Amino acid sequence: MERKALTDNSGQWFDIETAEVFEESMEWNGNNNISCATGSQWEHEKLHRTASGKWVLNWWSQMQGSLESWTEVSDEEAAKWLVRNGEESDIVSDEIADLEL
């Protein structure tokens, strides 16, 4: 088990080894790969679904001095992230598919 603490000072953590990971999609704009999650070539995100069904967003930047963050997000935020990154097919569960995107 590898505990990953959330960076919101809540004291919460999750087992990163058992969480399902969704990688951001990238699009080539003619010059650079751009993250579909952030719209930036420098900022990136991954979405994790914990064993208990919670969603955790991991954000990081390639810009010097930025700090990586791990925050819990709602089902609706997770659904929007999944759709932006082309994961809406068989991955989005029934509870998320019913949300208004």
Residue pairs with C-beta under 8 A, 6 or more apart in sequence:
1 15
1 17
1 18
2 15
2 16
2 17
3 13
3 14
3 15
3 16
4 13
4 14
4 15
4 16
4 56
4 70
5 11
5 12
5 13
5 70
6 12
6 13
6 14
6 56
6 70
6 71
6 72
7 67
7 68
7 69
7 70
7 71
8 71
8 72
10 72
12 72
14 48
14 50
14 51
14 52
14 54
14 56
15 50
15 51
16 48
18 50
18 51
19 48
19 49
19 50
19 51
19 56
20 48
20 49
21 46
21 47
21 48
22 46
22 47
22 48
22 49
22 81
22 82
22 85
22 87
22 91
23 46
23 85
24 35
24 36
24 37
24 38
24 44
24 45
24 46
24 85
25 35
25 36
25 37
25 84
25 85
25 86
26 33
26 34
26 35
26 36
27 33
27 34
27 36
28 34
32 41
33 41
34 40
34 41
35 41
35 43
35 44
35 45
36 84
36 85
36 86
37 44
37 45
37 81
37 84
37 85
38 44
38 45
38 59
42 61
42 62
42 63
43 59
43 60
43 61
43 62
43 63
44 59
44 60
44 61
44 62
45 57
45 58
45 59
45 60
45 81
46 57
46 58
47 55
47 56
47 57
47 58
47 73
47 78
47 81
47 82
47 85
48 55
48 56
48 57
48 58
49 55
49 56
49 78
50 56
54 72
55 72
55 73
55 74
55 75
55 77
55 78
56 70
56 71
56 72
56 73
57 69
57 70
57 71
57 72
57 73
57 77
57 78
57 81
58 68
58 69
58 70
59 68
59 69
59 71
60 66
60 68
60 69
73 81
75 95
75 96
75 99
76 99
76 100
76 101
78 96
79 92
79 96
79 97
79 99
79 101
80 101
82 88
82 91
82 92
82 96
83 92
83 101
